Amino acid sequence: MISALRRDLKLDVEGAFAGVAFRRCADLMKALKETFGYLAGDINWAGILNLGLDLRGQDLLLDFFDRPDEVRAFFSGIAEVIERFTSVIACETGTTSISVNRTVRHLQGPVFLHSECTLTMISTAHYERFILPFDQAWSERHRPFGIHYCGTDPDRFVKAWTKIPRLDFLDVGWGGNLRALRERLPRTFFNIRLSPVEIIHQSVDEIREAIVTRVAESADPFLTGVCCINMDDRVPDKKVRTIFETVFDLRRRKTR
């Protein structure tokens, strides 16, 4: 992704929905519905900080210190665009976040999943100052509410996440302390993500051991899922089968 490198922190919410990109999206949705009679799935809506960096670039990180009030207003505008965009999609499909993580299809109710990939770039203090208020508000308005975090250090934010009234789903990156996360978030569904890079070099036995260990650390098998995305042709089918077989075996053991 190449940033637009905006020089300011002004955002035209109405303009976003009058622009070419949204009109093309609306036309595509209309054409698909007319052709097939229905729409299913979503469009990945990313997240507040993700989109902020897409628009402003790395200078946004300096703005946290130099222009904090403008950053808050900027993020409020992004949040408003997200709310309106996801509402448009949800009216047609009934969901908002399948394109963020397909695992949400298996949970009861459409999860509103906020992508926070770029949290790895900021401190917990800046998260609490600039992003957390939106997560808190969304968790009240959108149920189930979830956070997608694909970094290796999710436990760094667990104290802040406990301040979210209802965190129903947490997409856990390939790393972090799952025991610490479960201790502070006992009622949250953890979706454990395997590393598509590490799995290239792991043996079948190492993959199996990693899954068994991570599920055990999550502590509640009924609030735990496993997934791996973005694998390429360097991952043979036997390794993919090992993921499924290990999860199915763990499920059998826990449901006997």
Secondary structure, DSSP 8 states (H G I E B T S, - for coil): ------SS----HHHHHHSHHHHHHHHHHHHHHHHHS---S------HHHHHHHHHTTHHHHHHHH-HHHHHHHHHHHHHHHHHHHHHHHHHHS-S-TTT-GGGGGSSS--EEEE-GGGGGS-HHHIIIIIHHHHHHHHHHSSSEEEE--SS-GGGGHHHHTTSS---EEEE-S-S-HHHHHHH-TTSEEEEE--TTHHHH--HHHHHHHHHHHHHHH--GGGEEEE-----TTS-HHHHHHHHHHHHHHHHHHH-
